[in-house]
Amino acid sequence: MTTNKELNIDSFDVSKDQEITIRRCTLEDLDGVIEVNEKELPEDYPYFFYKSILDNYPESFLIAQNSSGKIVGYIMWRVEKSPSLDSLRYINKGHLVSIAVSNEYRQQGIAKQLLSNSMLAIKKYKIHDYVLEVRVTNYNAIRLYEQYKFQIANVKKNYYRDGENAYYMTLNAKKY
Ligand SMILES: CC(C)(COP(=O)(O)OP(=O)(O)OC[C@H]1O[C@@H](n2cnc3c(N)ncnc32)[C@H](O)[C@@H]1OP(=O)(O)O)[C@@H](O)C(=O)NCCC(=O)NCCS
């Protein structure tokens, strides 16, 4: 059985009475993750989708928890196979499925902690690139990804249900 100690990745103070713990997600955390997702992002997913990501890529499915045990952020990735540029072979890409931090906990470095730790975890799947989509108007998230040296590879037109375009951002895994 996995203990909380083994799941725990990092803890840091965001104020004098508030410690944030970054740790791997468990089945018991999924309701809290879904609550953050539904509050903070228009893109919602069914329960089984979260469960399948947790079953398949548990090392890179991380949560941020406050001192009272409330989940205030999460990140999840999956690995996708796609043709290489020369189309002669398939390569693995680590796809950032979703990241969100509760509004009242933002700008305290929580997303950076989630991203840094999960990128190292998903890299173990021998990925060639990290990839993600982000709304072209989501300036805060774009800035975050640019800090990690993600670059805009192309624009995906009408990517979101409401018609907004997405930037497809990529980073060669060797660079992180
Ligand atoms: C994007 C998001 C995850 C960032 O979370 P966060 O915990 O506030 O981010 P951090 O405090 O770790 O900040 C990391 C970097 O992101 C950028 N950033 C985040 N919020 C910002 C803001 N309000 N203004 C400017 N830059 C911002 C900065 O580059 C920042 O680095 P810096 O502090 O060195 O300047 C959060 O705003 C969020 O949950 N948004 C809603 C969900 C979402 O858009 N998810 C991304 C979908 S692709």
The ligand as an SDF file (V2000), in Angstrom:
LIG
                    3D

 48 50  0  0  0  0  0  0  0  0999 V2000
   -2.5330   29.5300  -15.1390 C   0  0  0  0  0  0  0  0  0  0  0  0
   -2.5990   29.1680  -13.6510 C   0  0  0  0  0  0  0  0  0  0  0  0
   -2.5960   27.6420  -13.5190 C   0  0  0  0  0  0  0  0  0  0  0  0
   -1.3470   29.7450  -12.9530 C   0  0  0  0  0  0  0  0  0  0  0  0
   -1.3840   29.3290  -11.6010 O   0  0  0  0  0  0  0  0  0  0  0  0
   -0.5920   30.1020  -10.4390 P   0  0  0  0  0  0  0  0  0  0  0  0
   -0.4430   29.1760   -9.2980 O   0  0  0  0  0  0  0  0  0  0  0  0
   -1.2380   31.4030  -10.1840 O   0  0  0  0  0  0  0  0  0  0  0  0
    0.8210   30.3560  -11.1470 O   0  0  0  0  0  0  0  0  0  0  0  0
    2.2080   30.6650  -10.4090 P   0  0  0  0  0  0  0  0  0  0  0  0
    1.9670   31.5080   -9.2040 O   0  0  0  0  0  0  0  0  0  0  0  0
    2.9830   29.4150  -10.2240 O   0  0  0  0  0  0  0  0  0  0  0  0
    2.8970   31.6080  -11.5120 O   0  0  0  0  0  0  0  0  0  0  0  0
    3.7390   31.0850  -12.4750 C   0  0  0  0  0  0  0  0  0  0  0  0
    3.9460   32.0400  -13.6280 C   0  0  0  0  0  0  0  0  0  0  0  0
    2.7440   32.1460  -14.3960 O   0  0  0  0  0  0  0  0  0  0  0  0
    2.6110   33.4810  -14.9120 C   0  0  0  0  0  0  0  0  0  0  0  0
    1.4350   34.0800  -14.2630 N   0  0  0  0  0  0  0  0  0  0  0  0
    0.5300   33.4350  -13.4980 C   0  0  0  0  0  0  0  0  0  0  0  0
   -0.4420   34.2990  -13.1020 N   0  0  0  0  0  0  0  0  0  0  0  0
   -0.1360   35.4980  -13.6350 C   0  0  0  0  0  0  0  0  0  0  0  0
   -0.7530   36.7800  -13.6050 C   0  0  0  0  0  0  0  0  0  0  0  0
   -1.9130   36.9820  -12.9390 N   0  0  0  0  0  0  0  0  0  0  0  0
   -0.1730   37.7840  -14.2830 N   0  0  0  0  0  0  0  0  0  0  0  0
    0.9570   37.6030  -14.9580 C   0  0  0  0  0  0  0  0  0  0  0  0
    1.6130   36.3950  -15.0300 N   0  0  0  0  0  0  0  0  0  0  0  0
    1.0570   35.3640  -14.3810 C   0  0  0  0  0  0  0  0  0  0  0  0
    3.8890   34.1980  -14.5290 C   0  0  0  0  0  0  0  0  0  0  0  0
    4.8310   33.9450  -15.5550 O   0  0  0  0  0  0  0  0  0  0  0  0
    4.2820   33.4590  -13.2550 C   0  0  0  0  0  0  0  0  0  0  0  0
    5.6360   33.5410  -12.9600 O   0  0  0  0  0  0  0  0  0  0  0  0
    6.2160   34.7660  -12.0660 P   0  0  0  0  0  0  0  0  0  0  0  0
    5.4700   34.7160  -10.7920 O   0  0  0  0  0  0  0  0  0  0  0  0
    7.6610   34.4260  -11.9300 O   0  0  0  0  0  0  0  0  0  0  0  0
    5.9540   36.0050  -12.8550 O   0  0  0  0  0  0  0  0  0  0  0  0
   -3.8540   29.7780  -12.9610 C   0  0  0  0  0  0  0  0  0  0  0  0
   -3.9440   31.1450  -13.3140 O   0  0  0  0  0  0  0  0  0  0  0  0
   -5.1520   29.0850  -13.3000 C   0  0  0  0  0  0  0  0  0  0  0  0
   -5.5240   28.0940  -12.6910 O   0  0  0  0  0  0  0  0  0  0  0  0
   -5.8790   29.6110  -14.3090 N   0  0  0  0  0  0  0  0  0  0  0  0
   -7.1730   29.0240  -14.6830 C   0  0  0  0  0  0  0  0  0  0  0  0
   -6.9980   27.6750  -15.3290 C   0  0  0  0  0  0  0  0  0  0  0  0
   -6.1260   27.7690  -16.5540 C   0  0  0  0  0  0  0  0  0  0  0  0
   -6.1730   28.7330  -17.3020 O   0  0  0  0  0  0  0  0  0  0  0  0
   -5.3320   26.7230  -16.7900 N   0  0  0  0  0  0  0  0  0  0  0  0
   -4.4430   26.6470  -17.9280 C   0  0  0  0  0  0  0  0  0  0  0  0
   -5.1680   26.0500  -19.0650 C   0  0  0  0  0  0  0  0  0  0  0  0
   -4.1060   25.8410  -20.4780 S   0  0  0  0  0  0  0  0  0  0  0  0
  1  2  1  0
  2  3  1  0
  2  4  1  0
  2 36  1  0
  4  5  1  0
  5  6  1  0
  6  7  2  0
  6  8  1  0
  6  9  1  0
  9 10  1  0
 10 11  2  0
 10 12  1  0
 10 13  1  0
 13 14  1  0
 14 15  1  0
 15 16  1  0
 15 30  1  0
 16 17  1  0
 17 18  1  0
 17 28  1  0
 18 19  1  0
 18 27  1  0
 19 20  2  0
 20 21  1  0
 21 22  1  0
 21 27  2  0
 22 23  1  0
 22 24  2  0
 24 25  1  0
 25 26  2  0
 26 27  1  0
 28 29  1  0
 28 30  1  0
 30 31  1  0
 31 32  1  0
 32 33  2  0
 32 34  1  0
 32 35  1  0
 36 37  1  0
 36 38  1  0
 38 39  2  0
 38 40  1  0
 40 41  1  0
 41 42  1  0
 42 43  1  0
 43 44  2  0
 43 45  1  0
 45 46  1  0
 46 47  1  0
 47 48  1  0
M  END
$$$$
